[in-house]
Amino acid sequence: MAEILEGGCRVSDMREGEPEEVGTLRAWRQVGRDTGAQAISLRVLEFAQGLSPGIRNEGCDEVLYLLESPDSPNEDDALKNISRKGAKTQRATIFIDGWPFEATSQTGIYLRPGETLAVENTGPEPLVLISSQCPEPIDSESANSASVASVTGPLSPSPPVTPLVCLADRPAQPAADRWYRVLVDDEVGSTQVTQFVGSIPPGRAPDHFHSYEEVLFILRGEGLMWAGETNTPIAAGSCIYLPKGRVHCVENTGQGELRLLGVFYPAGSPSVRYEV
């Protein structure tokens, strides 16, 4: 069950609640207008084997992130410095307006307003993407019933520009005793939203707040999510909503790093924060 902390901070599990199901896709909506967010959303999209129906992105910037599989040894030396031991690199074909792009886990994906996404999973294990829309459409649906034919042939005269960004290709930016890597921002074409991956060492950082609305997805590690004087445990798979201006911090209570995926709206730099 979702935990509501001081000031409207919300923490839930990635598969909490009943999913929406369309074709090979199951979708869990963990953050959105219906849970108290003003403009940002967070959905967990799970794709079974095969080609998914098309998901049309209406009127907003949408960013997605392809997760690793937690079950098998890592097989990709190119990601060895930033991949988790015991995690297997996932591979998928991502169709954007019918144009195919090969993607591996730890990749950010940018969808422009009006573009259609489909995912082809050729392996037996489900693929999981974490999606955020900014601003979330007021009358949005998890997926539509676009036919397979409509997403395997080009829907636009030319392929989208730089829609995929691999974590291993992005430079690490130091921030005190931690680092972050920006995946999607205005350099890729998104003027509305910023997507990044951050690493937090053991311990608790100072309380702070931001001038934007934010969602976090915990990729690995364990800790506590603090909002004011309240807190709740977090671990891999935790979904977190932080209202604009909410004083908070993430405490890493483990022995190794705590790694998280962050998305915020309006766009900006993950290094900008205001301590209290």
Backbone as CSV, one residue per row, in Angstrom:
resi,resn,N_x,N_y,N_z,CA_x,CA_y,CA_z,C_x,C_y,C_z
1,MET,0.850,-1.201,0.000,0.000,0.000,0.000,0.880,1.245,0.000
2,ALA,0.490,2.240,-0.771,1.272,3.469,-0.866,1.356,4.175,0.477
3,GLU,2.529,4.751,0.742,2.748,5.550,1.948,2.722,7.029,1.566
4,ILE,1.953,7.811,2.305,1.884,9.254,2.082,2.625,9.944,3.215
5,LEU,3.690,10.642,2.863,4.498,11.327,3.850,4.107,12.796,3.940
6,GLU,4.782,13.496,4.808,4.496,14.912,5.049,4.538,15.719,3.761
7,GLY,3.531,16.569,3.575,3.516,17.455,2.420,3.099,16.817,1.119
8,GLY,2.592,15.566,1.161,2.103,14.934,-0.057,3.114,14.082,-0.786
9,CYS,4.312,13.863,-0.218,5.265,12.934,-0.809,4.654,11.533,-0.775
10,ARG,4.729,10.817,-1.892,4.082,9.507,-2.011,5.099,8.452,-2.406
11,VAL,5.071,7.293,-1.717,5.980,6.185,-2.008,5.151,4.933,-2.227
12,SER,5.368,4.259,-3.361,4.629,3.037,-3.661,5.558,2.034,-4.314
13,ASP,5.083,0.787,-4.434,5.842,-0.255,-5.116,5.534,-0.213,-6.604
14,MET,6.475,-0.668,-7.435,6.345,-0.536,-8.880,5.145,-1.298,-9.450
15,ARG,4.722,-2.375,-8.816,3.576,-3.137,-9.317,2.393,-3.069,-8.351
16,GLU,2.300,-1.976,-7.663,1.175,-1.793,-6.739,-0.103,-1.491,-7.516
17,GLY,-1.193,-2.130,-7.122,-2.470,-1.906,-7.778,-2.662,-2.814,-8.973
18,GLU,-3.828,-2.678,-9.602,-4.159,-3.492,-10.762,-3.630,-2.838,-12.043
19,PRO,-2.931,-3.602,-12.882,-2.405,-3.013,-14.122,-3.477,-2.905,-15.194
20,GLU,-3.280,-1.962,-16.113,-4.041,-1.927,-17.352,-3.348,-2.863,-18.337
21,GLU,-4.112,-3.638,-19.098,-3.535,-4.622,-20.008,-4.053,-4.402,-21.421
22,VAL,-3.100,-4.276,-22.366,-3.421,-4.141,-23.783,-2.394,-4.952,-24.558
23,GLY,-2.822,-6.026,-25.223,-1.890,-6.855,-25.972,-0.792,-7.398,-25.074
24,THR,0.464,-7.179,-25.477,1.603,-7.668,-24.692,1.967,-6.732,-23.539
25,LEU,1.265,-5.621,-23.411,1.615,-4.591,-22.439,0.758,-4.668,-21.185
26,ARG,1.445,-4.587,-20.027,0.783,-4.339,-18.747,1.361,-3.037,-18.186
27,ALA,0.497,-2.134,-17.704,0.944,-0.826,-17.242,0.384,-0.528,-15.854
28,TRP,1.283,-0.131,-14.950,0.903,0.302,-13.606,1.151,1.809,-13.504
29,ARG,0.119,2.555,-13.206,0.249,4.005,-13.052,0.451,4.309,-11.559
30,GLN,1.671,4.714,-11.194,1.991,4.951,-9.788,1.925,6.422,-9.386
31,VAL,2.154,7.324,-10.338,2.082,8.767,-10.056,1.350,9.429,-11.206
32,GLY,0.446,10.330,-10.877,-0.279,11.082,-11.889,-1.227,12.054,-11.234
33,ARG,-2.025,12.715,-12.047,-2.963,13.693,-11.510,-3.936,13.052,-10.517
34,ASP,-4.280,11.765,-10.768,-5.235,11.099,-9.889,-4.629,10.705,-8.547
35,THR,-3.288,10.802,-8.387,-2.658,10.524,-7.099,-2.134,11.802,-6.432
36,GLY,-2.451,12.956,-6.997,-2.073,14.216,-6.372,-0.995,15.005,-7.079
37,ALA,-0.406,14.467,-8.144,0.602,15.214,-8.887,-0.049,16.346,-9.674
38,GLN,0.702,17.411,-9.883,0.174,18.554,-10.618,0.334,18.397,-12.124
39,ALA,1.466,17.809,-12.559,1.716,17.722,-14.001,2.521,16.496,-14.404
40,ILE,3.284,15.916,-13.485,4.191,14.829,-13.828,3.525,13.480,-13.590
41,SER,4.013,12.450,-14.290,3.478,11.099,-14.072,4.630,10.107,-13.978
42,LEU,4.319,8.912,-13.483,5.262,7.797,-13.481,4.468,6.522,-13.708
43,ARG,4.793,5.815,-14.797,4.149,4.543,-15.107,5.205,3.463,-15.252
44,VAL,4.865,2.260,-14.846,5.704,1.085,-15.040,5.090,0.288,-16.184
45,LEU,5.827,0.155,-17.289,5.327,-0.514,-18.479,6.072,-1.832,-18.662
46,GLU,5.349,-2.939,-18.608,5.944,-4.260,-18.742,5.494,-4.895,-20.052
47,PHE,6.466,-5.289,-20.883,6.184,-5.834,-22.210,6.551,-7.310,-22.252
48,ALA,5.572,-8.176,-22.499,5.823,-9.596,-22.675,6.431,-9.841,-24.049
49,GLN,6.780,-11.079,-24.330,7.384,-11.430,-25.608,6.440,-11.092,-26.762
50,GLY,7.012,-10.566,-27.848,6.217,-10.200,-29.011,6.248,-8.711,-29.262
51,LEU,5.419,-8.260,-30.180,5.322,-6.851,-30.551,4.118,-6.223,-29.864
52,SER,4.358,-5.133,-29.172,3.293,-4.471,-28.415,2.393,-3.653,-29.337
53,PRO,1.210,-3.275,-28.863,0.423,-2.273,-29.575,1.108,-0.920,-29.506
54,GLY,0.677,0.000,-30.335,1.233,1.345,-30.305,0.712,2.128,-29.116
55,ILE,1.594,2.938,-28.518,1.213,3.835,-27.426,1.447,5.246,-27.934
56,ARG,0.401,5.996,-28.088,0.524,7.342,-28.651,0.758,8.351,-27.537
57,ASN,1.783,9.171,-27.717,2.131,10.206,-26.753,1.498,11.524,-27.192
58,GLU,0.463,11.931,-26.489,-0.313,13.106,-26.895,0.096,14.359,-26.119
59,GLY,0.581,15.353,-26.827,0.685,16.699,-26.282,1.644,16.919,-25.141
60,CYS,2.683,16.089,-24.996,3.618,16.286,-23.893,4.960,15.685,-24.276
61,ASP,5.975,15.971,-23.482,7.240,15.255,-23.590,7.137,13.996,-22.743
62,GLU,7.601,12.857,-23.280,7.605,11.612,-22.518,9.013,11.030,-22.552
63,VAL,9.501,10.628,-21.377,10.802,9.983,-21.281,10.615,8.604,-20.676
64,LEU,11.395,7.641,-21.166,11.318,6.266,-20.686,12.728,5.774,-20.400
65,TYR,12.821,4.717,-19.585,14.117,4.142,-19.222,13.950,2.636,-19.180
66,LEU,14.820,1.918,-19.921,14.763,0.459,-19.996,15.576,-0.137,-18.856
67,LEU,14.898,-0.905,-17.994,15.548,-1.482,-16.827,16.386,-2.700,-17.197
68,GLU,17.304,-3.047,-16.289,18.009,-4.309,-16.359,17.114,-5.432,-15.848
69,SER,17.445,-6.667,-16.237,16.841,-7.830,-15.613,17.627,-8.157,-14.347
70,PRO,16.970,-8.375,-13.215,17.703,-8.647,-11.974,18.096,-10.100,-11.793
71,ASP,17.752,-10.965,-12.748,17.805,-12.404,-12.478,19.070,-13.112,-12.936
72,SER,19.805,-12.559,-13.913,20.892,-13.308,-14.527,22.178,-12.501,-14.520
73,PRO,23.348,-13.144,-14.669,24.628,-12.420,-14.694,24.692,-11.426,-15.841
74,ASN,25.387,-10.324,-15.590,25.570,-9.306,-16.629,26.440,-9.855,-17.759
75,GLU,26.052,-9.574,-19.004,26.777,-10.109,-20.152,27.417,-9.033,-21.006
76,ASP,27.288,-7.773,-20.632,27.717,-6.695,-21.525,28.893,-5.948,-20.902
77,ASP,30.128,-6.183,-21.412,31.308,-5.540,-20.847,31.287,-4.038,-21.020
78,ALA,30.551,-3.538,-22.023,30.515,-2.098,-22.260,29.883,-1.348,-21.105
79,LEU,29.053,-2.050,-20.321,28.382,-1.405,-19.198,28.946,-1.842,-17.859
80,LYS,30.098,-2.532,-17.833,30.557,-3.181,-16.609,30.831,-2.191,-15.483
81,ASN,31.190,-0.953,-15.814,31.534,-0.005,-14.774,30.324,0.605,-14.089
82,ILE,29.159,0.505,-14.697,27.990,1.127,-14.088,26.825,0.167,-13.972
83,SER,27.015,-1.103,-14.344,25.967,-2.096,-14.199,26.078,-2.793,-12.855
84,ARG,24.981,-3.305,-12.390,24.941,-4.021,-11.135,25.390,-5.457,-11.341
85,LYS,26.229,-5.961,-10.436,26.619,-7.360,-10.490,25.377,-8.230,-10.343
86,GLY,25.244,-9.208,-11.218,24.089,-10.098,-11.153,22.918,-9.637,-11.989
87,ALA,23.094,-8.554,-12.757,22.000,-8.067,-13.602,22.321,-8.345,-15.062
88,LYS,21.322,-8.733,-15.808,21.500,-9.069,-17.219,21.045,-7.919,-18.101
89,THR,21.852,-7.621,-19.113,21.483,-6.579,-20.056,20.291,-7.033,-20.899
90,GLN,19.242,-6.239,-20.913,18.070,-6.513,-21.721,18.221,-5.843,-23.091
91,ARG,17.605,-6.438,-24.104,17.669,-5.877,-25.449,16.267,-5.853,-26.045
92,ALA,15.989,-4.795,-26.785,14.668,-4.664,-27.396,14.773,-3.808,-28.646
93,THR,13.802,-3.971,-29.535,13.645,-3.052,-30.656,12.536,-2.072,-30.300
94,ILE,12.888,-0.795,-30.290,11.948,0.268,-29.965,11.504,0.915,-31.269
95,PHE,10.200,0.879,-31.548,9.658,1.548,-32.728,9.104,2.914,-32.313
96,ILE,9.606,3.970,-32.941,9.087,5.317,-32.726,8.556,5.811,-34.063
97,ASP,7.250,6.004,-34.124,6.576,6.325,-35.391,6.936,5.315,-36.481
98,GLY,7.095,4.050,-36.082,7.386,2.994,-37.029,8.847,2.815,-37.374
99,TRP,9.711,3.737,-36.945,11.145,3.621,-37.214,11.799,2.793,-36.114
100,PRO,12.555,1.734,-36.463,13.131,0.854,-35.445,14.460,1.367,-34.897
101,PHE,14.647,1.202,-33.587,15.897,1.536,-32.904,16.227,0.393,-31.954
102,GLU,17.480,-0.043,-31.968,17.902,-1.113,-31.065,18.300,-0.495,-29.724
103,ALA,17.758,-1.040,-28.653,17.997,-0.487,-27.318,18.459,-1.582,-26.374
104,THR,19.315,-1.217,-25.426,19.716,-2.098,-24.346,19.288,-1.480,-23.023
105,SER,19.335,-2.279,-21.971,18.997,-1.748,-20.653,19.925,-0.593,-20.293
106,GLN,19.470,0.235,-19.393,20.139,1.467,-18.990,20.187,2.481,-20.135
107,THR,19.075,2.534,-20.878,18.950,3.490,-21.975,17.737,4.386,-21.734
108,GLY,17.933,5.699,-21.908,16.839,6.648,-21.861,16.252,6.843,-23.245
109,ILE,14.949,7.021,-23.312,14.232,7.158,-24.581,13.379,8.420,-24.515
110,TYR,13.451,9.230,-25.549,12.673,10.474,-25.589,11.611,10.389,-26.668
111,LEU,10.360,10.611,-26.280,9.244,10.681,-27.218,8.749,12.118,-27.293
112,ARG,8.719,12.649,-28.500,8.181,13.982,-28.701,6.656,13.944,-28.730
113,PRO,6.014,15.075,-28.511,4.546,15.104,-28.584,4.035,14.581,-29.917
114,GLY,3.045,13.709,-29.870,2.431,13.170,-31.063,3.085,11.922,-31.617
115,GLU,4.186,11.464,-31.035,4.851,10.262,-31.535,4.233,9.000,-30.938
116,THR,4.373,7.888,-31.660,3.830,6.601,-31.237,4.975,5.639,-30.951
117,LEU,4.890,4.968,-29.810,5.907,4.015,-29.370,5.357,2.601,-29.428
118,ALA,6.174,1.657,-29.877,5.886,0.236,-29.746,7.179,-0.466,-29.388
119,VAL,7.068,-1.606,-28.705,8.243,-2.342,-28.241,8.150,-3.781,-28.726
120,GLU,9.228,-4.261,-29.357,9.307,-5.666,-29.741,10.275,-6.377,-28.807
121,ASN,9.751,-7.328,-28.055,10.539,-8.124,-27.121,10.713,-9.513,-27.715
122,THR,11.941,-9.854,-28.100,12.196,-11.156,-28.729,12.617,-12.210,-27.720
123,GLY,12.834,-11.811,-26.460,13.271,-12.773,-25.456,12.113,-13.290,-24.624
124,PRO,12.364,-14.329,-23.830,11.295,-14.904,-23.018,10.946,-14.075,-21.788
125,GLU,11.897,-13.252,-21.296,11.648,-12.477,-20.085,10.946,-11.163,-20.418
126,PRO,10.072,-10.687,-19.530,9.435,-9.388,-19.763,10.465,-8.256,-19.778
127,LEU,10.177,-7.229,-20.562,10.955,-5.993,-20.560,10.180,-4.943,-19.781
128,VAL,10.889,-4.159,-18.968,10.232,-3.136,-18.164,10.814,-1.771,-18.489
129,LEU,9.934,-0.839,-18.837,10.312,0.552,-19.047,9.598,1.421,-18.021
130,ILE,10.328,2.407,-17.509,9.751,3.386,-16.590,9.463,4.654,-17.386
131,SER,8.206,5.084,-17.377,7.756,6.204,-18.213,7.319,7.385,-17.353
132,SER,7.666,8.580,-17.824,7.136,9.810,-17.231,6.686,10.737,-18.349
133,GLN,5.501,11.312,-18.191,4.975,12.303,-19.123,4.904,13.652,-18.427
134,CYS,5.321,14.708,-19.145,5.363,16.044,-18.563,4.974,17.084,-19.614
135,PRO,3.863,17.795,-19.416,2.858,17.525,-18.399,1.965,16.360,-18.812
136,GLU,1.522,15.593,-17.833,0.663,14.455,-18.143,-0.634,14.942,-18.775
137,PRO,-1.035,14.350,-19.912,-2.309,14.750,-20.522,-3.463,14.553,-19.547
138,ILE,-4.382,15.483,-19.533,-5.494,15.422,-18.581,-6.369,14.216,-18.834
139,ASP,-6.566,13.850,-20.092,-7.425,12.706,-20.432,-6.598,11.560,-21.008
140,SER,-5.368,11.344,-20.466,-4.500,10.314,-21.027,-4.993,8.916,-20.695
141,GLU,-4.618,7.944,-21.574,-4.856,6.533,-21.337,-3.520,5.810,-21.386
142,SER,-3.440,4.668,-20.738,-2.180,3.931,-20.707,-1.736,3.509,-22.090
143,ALA,-2.658,3.067,-22.931,-2.307,2.606,-24.280,-3.536,2.689,-25.152
144,ASN,-3.321,2.695,-26.468,-4.459,2.619,-27.361,-4.376,1.339,-28.162
145,SER,-5.306,1.124,-29.053,-5.369,-0.137,-29.774,-4.799,-0.029,-31.182
146,ALA,-3.731,0.792,-31.348,-3.099,0.903,-32.665,-2.674,-0.476,-33.135
147,SER,-2.863,-0.758,-34.410,-2.578,-2.092,-34.929,-1.091,-2.310,-35.082
148,VAL,-0.680,-3.584,-35.124,0.721,-3.918,-35.333,1.234,-3.304,-36.618
149,ALA,0.439,-3.327,-37.670,0.879,-2.784,-38.961,1.206,-1.309,-38.860
150,SER,0.504,-0.584,-38.028,0.701,0.860,-37.958,1.977,1.254,-37.239
151,VAL,2.598,0.325,-36.527,3.804,0.688,-35.797,5.046,-0.006,-36.345
152,THR,4.921,-0.849,-37.335,6.096,-1.493,-37.918,6.489,-0.879,-39.255
153,GLY,5.718,0.039,-39.754,6.082,0.789,-40.948,6.187,2.255,-40.587
154,PRO,7.074,3.021,-41.244,7.260,4.431,-40.881,5.973,5.236,-40.954
155,LEU,5.713,6.003,-39.889,4.556,6.896,-39.842,4.963,8.329,-40.149
156,SER,6.277,8.567,-40.247,6.772,9.905,-40.554,7.823,9.782,-41.661
157,PRO,8.052,10.849,-42.441,8.956,10.762,-43.602,10.414,10.543,-43.241
158,SER,10.822,10.876,-42.016,12.214,10.689,-41.606,12.252,10.225,-40.160
159,PRO,13.304,9.503,-39.746,13.362,8.987,-38.373,13.554,10.105,-37.367
160,PRO,13.073,9.917,-36.140,13.298,10.920,-35.094,14.788,11.121,-34.829
161,VAL,15.160,12.314,-34.397,16.554,12.647,-34.140,16.911,12.286,-32.695
162,THR,18.018,11.546,-32.527,18.580,11.181,-31.219,17.522,10.845,-30.169
163,PRO,16.676,9.841,-30.408,15.651,9.532,-29.413,16.131,8.632,-28.279
164,LEU,17.308,7.954,-28.434,17.818,7.037,-27.432,19.176,7.507,-26.920
165,VAL,19.380,7.400,-25.592,20.643,7.806,-24.973,21.041,6.734,-23.971
166,CYS,22.220,6.126,-24.166,22.706,5.068,-23.277,23.430,5.679,-22.076
167,LEU,23.170,5.147,-20.895,23.786,5.657,-19.677,25.310,5.628,-19.760
168,ALA,25.866,4.553,-20.333,27.321,4.418,-20.410,27.966,5.493,-21.270
169,ASP,27.191,6.134,-22.130,27.731,7.161,-23.021,27.681,8.561,-22.433
170,ARG,27.071,8.707,-21.264,26.921,10.031,-20.684,27.962,10.251,-19.592
171,PRO,28.573,11.438,-19.528,29.603,11.693,-18.508,28.993,11.816,-17.116
172,ALA,29.747,11.340,-16.128,29.308,11.478,-14.742,29.615,12.891,-14.259
173,GLN,28.624,13.531,-13.655,28.786,14.868,-13.093,28.864,14.745,-11.575
174,PRO,29.957,15.205,-10.953,30.053,15.116,-9.491,29.115,16.108,-8.823
175,ALA,28.563,15.683,-7.697,27.706,16.553,-6.889,27.961,16.194,-5.438
176,ALA,28.874,16.944,-4.787,29.308,16.644,-3.428,29.927,15.241,-3.412
177,ASP,29.379,14.310,-2.628,29.939,12.963,-2.529,29.187,11.970,-3.399
178,ARG,28.485,12.447,-4.407,27.689,11.582,-5.266,27.888,11.983,-6.725
179,TRP,27.263,11.244,-7.640,27.329,11.609,-9.051,25.953,11.461,-9.683
180,TYR,25.792,12.121,-10.825,24.598,11.916,-11.633,24.989,11.973,-13.105
181,ARG,24.208,11.310,-13.941,24.382,11.324,-15.390,23.054,11.727,-16.022
182,VAL,23.048,12.804,-16.772,21.831,13.261,-17.446,21.663,12.460,-18.730
183,LEU,20.460,11.923,-18.920,20.148,11.173,-20.133,19.363,12.023,-21.128
184,VAL,18.233,12.552,-20.691,17.369,13.327,-21.588,17.239,14.746,-21.051
185,ASP,17.555,15.717,-21.895,17.379,17.130,-21.577,17.272,17.898,-22.887
186,ASP,17.509,19.199,-22.855,17.352,19.983,-24.085,18.402,19.640,-25.136
187,GLU,19.516,19.019,-24.731,20.513,18.584,-25.708,19.936,17.517,-26.640
188,VAL,19.037,16.691,-26.109,18.378,15.660,-26.905,17.156,16.229,-27.620
189,GLY,16.605,17.314,-27.090,15.445,17.934,-27.718,14.292,18.178,-26.780
190,SER,14.398,17.691,-25.533,13.312,17.857,-24.579,13.476,19.165,-23.810
191,THR,12.602,20.100,-24.052,12.645,21.377,-23.335,11.749,21.375,-22.110
192,GLN,10.935,20.314,-21.957,9.959,20.266,-20.864,10.459,19.492,-19.645
193,VAL,11.276,18.456,-19.871,11.558,17.489,-18.817,13.020,17.080,-18.846
194,THR,13.573,16.756,-17.682,14.935,16.239,-17.552,14.888,14.860,-16.917
195,GLN,15.648,13.916,-17.492,15.761,12.564,-16.965,17.235,12.305,-16.626
196,PHE,17.493,11.736,-15.448,18.867,11.469,-15.041,18.924,10.209,-14.184
197,VAL,20.126,9.669,-14.029,20.402,8.590,-13.084,21.407,9.122,-12.080
198,GLY,21.145,8.895,-10.788,22.016,9.387,-9.733,22.473,8.281,-8.806
199,SER,23.657,8.466,-8.224,24.239,7.504,-7.292,24.430,8.177,-5.939
200,ILE,23.955,7.513,-4.873,24.023,8.060,-3.522,24.802,7.091,-2.643
201,PRO,25.878,7.535,-1.992,26.659,6.651,-1.117,25.936,6.436,0.215
202,PRO,26.404,5.515,1.038,25.785,5.323,2.356,25.776,6.618,3.165
203,GLY,24.682,6.840,3.876,24.540,8.037,4.695,23.346,8.866,4.277
204,ARG,23.166,9.979,4.960,22.030,10.865,4.712,22.523,12.248,4.317
205,ALA,22.043,12.731,3.217,22.391,14.069,2.754,21.549,15.108,3.504
206,PRO,21.936,16.387,3.450,21.124,17.422,4.091,19.732,17.519,3.468
207,ASP,18.757,17.893,4.292,17.421,18.153,3.766,17.489,19.302,2.759
208,HIS,16.670,19.195,1.716,16.678,20.217,0.677,15.340,20.196,-0.047
209,PHE,15.157,21.148,-0.962,13.949,21.165,-1.789,14.312,21.681,-3.172
210,HIS,13.398,21.474,-4.114,13.592,21.897,-5.494,12.445,22.801,-5.927
211,SER,12.690,23.522,-7.017,11.652,24.396,-7.562,10.881,23.706,-8.668
212,TYR,10.945,22.369,-8.706,10.230,21.599,-9.718,9.556,20.390,-9.070
213,GLU,8.629,19.798,-9.809,7.958,18.566,-9.410,8.813,17.394,-9.895
214,GLU,8.924,16.336,-9.067,9.885,15.279,-9.378,9.322,13.904,-9.046
215,VAL,9.740,12.908,-9.848,9.495,11.512,-9.509,10.834,10.786,-9.487
216,LEU,10.934,9.785,-8.598,12.122,8.962,-8.485,11.718,7.497,-8.589
217,PHE,12.601,6.694,-9.184,12.439,5.241,-9.209,13.740,4.649,-8.708
218,ILE,13.684,3.827,-7.669,14.892,3.269,-7.083,15.341,2.075,-7.920
219,LEU,16.567,2.175,-8.452,17.114,1.135,-9.316,17.824,0.043,-8.524
220,ARG,18.481,0.429,-7.451,19.179,-0.546,-6.608,19.466,0.066,-5.242
221,GLY,19.733,-0.790,-4.265,20.050,-0.321,-2.926,18.825,-0.254,-2.035
222,GLU,19.027,0.244,-0.836,17.952,0.366,0.147,18.191,1.586,1.010
223,GLY,17.112,2.111,1.557,17.260,3.296,2.378,15.947,3.779,2.934
224,LEU,15.917,5.073,3.244,14.717,5.726,3.755,14.440,6.965,2.915
225,MET,13.169,7.170,2.603,12.733,8.415,1.973,12.209,9.322,3.062
226,TRP,12.840,10.480,3.216,12.431,11.458,4.221,11.671,12.599,3.559
227,ALA,10.568,13.012,4.184,9.837,14.219,3.804,9.515,14.943,5.100
228,GLY,10.206,16.048,5.339,10.058,16.705,6.627,10.534,15.793,7.743
229,GLU,9.666,15.548,8.718,10.018,14.683,9.850,9.537,13.256,9.666
230,THR,8.964,12.943,8.529,8.416,11.605,8.291,9.313,10.835,7.331
231,ASN,9.255,9.499,7.416,10.061,8.687,6.512,9.400,7.332,6.303
232,THR,9.842,6.630,5.254,9.386,5.269,4.974,10.507,4.537,4.252
233,PRO,10.617,3.205,4.425,11.674,2.454,3.740,11.498,2.474,2.228
234,ILE,12.622,2.445,1.510,12.618,2.344,0.052,13.645,1.291,-0.360
235,ALA,13.418,0.688,-1.523,14.326,-0.328,-2.070,14.115,-0.365,-3.568
236,ALA,14.854,-1.235,-4.245,14.710,-1.350,-5.692,13.254,-1.585,-6.054
237,GLY,12.729,-0.771,-6.974,11.335,-0.860,-7.370,10.427,0.152,-6.701
238,SER,10.929,0.916,-5.740,10.104,1.949,-5.104,9.894,3.122,-6.059
239,CYS,8.663,3.624,-6.093,8.278,4.772,-6.917,7.941,5.928,-5.986
240,ILE,8.519,7.085,-6.226,8.418,8.206,-5.297,7.950,9.449,-6.041
241,TYR,7.012,10.155,-5.424,6.558,11.445,-5.948,6.918,12.537,-4.966
242,LEU,7.546,13.603,-5.470,7.938,14.743,-4.647,7.291,16.011,-5.194
243,PRO,6.364,16.607,-4.444,5.765,17.868,-4.900,6.806,18.985,-4.976
244,LYS,6.544,19.955,-5.782,7.400,21.134,-5.891,7.536,21.806,-4.527
245,GLY,8.782,22.096,-4.122,9.035,22.795,-2.874,9.015,21.934,-1.636
246,ARG,8.804,20.646,-1.752,8.713,19.747,-0.603,10.118,19.464,-0.053
247,VAL,10.346,19.760,1.226,11.628,19.458,1.864,11.764,17.943,2.012
248,HIS,12.897,17.402,1.547,13.058,15.950,1.538,14.534,15.595,1.497
249,CYS,14.817,14.306,1.626,16.133,13.755,1.324,16.015,12.243,1.237
250,VAL,16.971,11.636,0.543,17.063,10.187,0.452,18.240,9.752,1.317
251,GLU,17.980,8.830,2.239,19.038,8.282,3.085,19.376,6.866,2.615
252,ASN,20.641,6.628,2.363,21.121,5.305,1.983,21.516,4.565,3.261
253,THR,20.750,3.553,3.640,21.018,2.799,4.864,21.801,1.517,4.596
254,GLY,22.174,1.261,3.343,22.905,0.045,2.999,24.403,0.242,3.066
255,GLN,25.130,-0.803,2.610,26.587,-0.768,2.600,27.150,-0.298,1.254
256,GLY,26.376,-0.476,0.185,26.822,-0.046,-1.134,26.038,1.158,-1.610
257,GLU,26.141,1.460,-2.922,25.457,2.632,-3.447,23.947,2.423,-3.518
258,LEU,23.217,3.487,-3.440,21.805,3.531,-3.768,21.714,4.287,-5.082
259,ARG,21.126,3.654,-6.091,21.036,4.285,-7.405,19.583,4.535,-7.746
260,LEU,19.310,5.688,-8.319,17.940,6.050,-8.637,17.835,6.686,-10.005
261,LEU,16.657,6.533,-10.588,16.265,7.231,-11.810,15.409,8.415,-11.383
262,GLY,15.737,9.593,-11.883,14.978,10.781,-11.547,14.457,11.484,-12.784
263,VAL,13.254,12.036,-12.680,12.662,12.835,-13.749,12.018,14.050,-13.093
264,PHE,12.253,15.227,-13.656,11.595,16.404,-13.073,11.098,17.361,-14.144
265,TYR,10.111,18.152,-13.719,9.415,19.093,-14.599,9.092,20.361,-13.804
266,PRO,9.413,21.548,-14.332,10.065,21.852,-15.597,11.528,21.405,-15.627
267,ALA,12.108,21.359,-16.837,13.473,20.878,-17.031,14.482,21.788,-16.346
268,GLY,15.662,21.225,-16.070,16.732,21.985,-15.424,17.910,21.091,-15.137
269,SER,18.706,21.459,-14.134,19.895,20.692,-13.739,19.636,19.923,-12.452
270,PRO,20.008,18.637,-12.386,19.835,17.880,-11.139,20.699,18.411,-10.001
271,SER,21.715,19.224,-10.302,22.598,19.735,-9.250,21.997,20.912,-8.486
272,VAL,20.921,21.493,-9.011,20.312,22.656,-8.367,19.365,22.199,-7.271
273,ARG,19.695,22.547,-6.034,18.829,22.234,-4.903,19.025,23.308,-3.838
274,TYR,18.042,23.449,-2.984,18.052,24.492,-1.963,17.986,23.829,-0.586
275,GLU,19.079,23.974,0.194,19.141,23.359,1.514,18.402,24.203,2.531
276,VAL,17.949,23.540,3.617,17.183,24.233,4.666,17.923,24.146,5.985
